[in-house]
Amino acid sequence: MIIISVGRLVPAKGYEDLIEAFAILHRQDPRPVLVIAGGGRLFDTIKKKLVKMNLEDSVYCLGERNDIPQLLAASDIYAISSHREGLPVALLEAMMAGLPIVATSVGDIPQVVTSQIGSLVPPRRPDCLAEALGDLVSAPERASTMGQAGRRRAMQEYSLEAWVEKLTSLYEETLRASRMRAWT
């Protein structure tokens, strides 16, 4: 099973927590692998941590990539370990790819990730992150169902078509309001 996370390797993204969580999971079940795609100032620090924890054969730190859709399509679970966040575009991309989500409950993530789509855990709690990841690893059918639900929600609310529809509606409403003010 492939767990993936995509983002900048900076302290706010909590990648060191994700690695700690994966180490816990790996001790319980050595089959899953973790793929981290992204670059940033912590790239070398994370690579060294992987060696120190003897995880370099199970965690793949890929650096910056231009094939994220293909990486998501080849993965089974999407993980976000952020300490603070807005609404990550990578989360929406993972949902559109049909991946179940395990994420920290920060920023706008709780408004998007429901229990039908994935699991939310407190930030800075690798133990909780590991448990949530383990739950999905051990229940691939449930993970698949969550991924499908996430894809439906992402397509309905966050796809290009949905954004165009929302923007068009906003313009039409603004235009109507402007015309009403002009007549009064």
N, C-alpha and C positions, 0 to 999 in steps of 0.2 A: 504494500500500500504506500502511495506517495502523498506526503503532506507537503504543501507548498506555501510559501509566503513571498510576497513581492513588495518591495519598497526601498526607500533610502535607508542605508545603514547608518543611522544616527541615534543618539541616546533616547529620544522621545518615542522611537518605534519599538523599544523594548526587546530587541533581538536576543540580548543575553538572557532574558527571561525565557524566550522561546527555546533557546538551546538548553537551558536548565530543565525545562519541561520535557523536551525531547529526551534528554538523558534519563529522566525518571521513567518515561514511557519505554525507552529502549531497554532498560533493565528488566522490565516486565515482559516485553515482547520485542525481540530483536529484528523482526521482519520489516516493519515500516522504515522508510527513509524520509529524510527532510531535505527539501530543496529550497534554498533561499536565493532569489533573483533580485539583484539590485546592487548599486555601488554606493559608496559614501565613506566618510572619514573613519568609520569603525570596521571597515572591511578587513584590514590586517589584524586588528584586535580579535575579531571573531574567528578568523582563520587560526590564530594562535590558540584561542580558547578550545577550538575543536580538536587540535592536536593534543593539548594538555589533558582534555577529557577523554581522549582516545575515541573520538567520534568521527574522525575524518573519513572513515569508510562507510558511514551511515548518514552524514550530513554533507550536502553538496552546496557550497557557497559559489554561485556561478558568476557573480559580478553583474554589470549592466548587460542587458540583453535586448534584442529587437524582435524576439520570437515568443513573447509572453503568451499570446493566444494558443500557440502550440504547446507550450509548457503547461498551461492551465488544462488544456484538453487531455494531456497525458497524466494528470494528477487526480487524486481521489478526495482530498480534503484541503480546504484553504484555512490558514491560520493567521490571525492578527494578534500581536502581543503588545500593542501600543500602550504607552502611559498616558498620552493625550492625543487627540485626533479630532478632525472635523468629520467629514464624510469621505472616506477614502475611495477614490475612483477604482483602485485595484480591487476593493471589496465588491463593487458593482460588476466589474469585469469577471471576477470569480463566480459571482452569482449567475451572470449571463452564460458562463461556461458550464453551469449545472453542478457546481461544487457545494457541498455542505460547508458551513462556516463555523469555526471556533474562534471567538474574538473576545477581547477585553471590552468591558462595558464602559467605554469612554466616548465623549463627543456625541455625534449623531448615530453611532453604530447601533445603540439599543432601539432607535426608531426604525431601523431597517432590518436588523436580524431578530426575528421572532423565534419562538421555540419550534415552529414548523420548519424553519430554515437552518437553524444551527443552535449553538450553545454560546451563552455569554458568561464570562468569568470576571472576577475583579482584576484590575491591573496589579502588576507587581506580585502576582501569586502563581509562580511556576507550578506549584503543586496542583492548583485548580485547573490550570491550563493542561497539564499532563492528564489529569483525570478525564476532562472533557474530550481530549484527543483520543484517549484510550477507549472511551465509550463508543466513539464513532468507528475506530479501527476494529473493535470487536463486534460491531453490528453493521456490516456493509449494506444490507438491505435498507435499514433505517437511514443510513448516510445517503444512499441513492435517492430515497424518497424526499429527504430534506433538500438535496441538490436540485431535484426537479421542481420542488415548491419554490426554491430561491430563484431558479431560472424564470418561472412564470411571473413572479413578483417583479423581478428586474426588468423583464420585457414589458410588462404592463405599466410600470411606473418610471423606469429610468432609461428605456431605449431611446434611440434617436427619434423615432416616431412619436413616443410619448412626450419628449421634450419639445418637439416642434408643435405638437398639439397644445401643450400648456402655454408655450410662448405665443402662439397664434391667438389663443383664447385671451391671454392677458392683453395683447395689442387691441383686439376687438373690444374688450371691456373698457380699456383706456380711451379708445376712439369714441365709443358711445358716451362715456362720461364727459369727454371734451365737447361733444356735440350738444349734450344736454346743458352744459354751462353756457355755451354760445347762444342758446335759445332763451336763457333766462336773464 
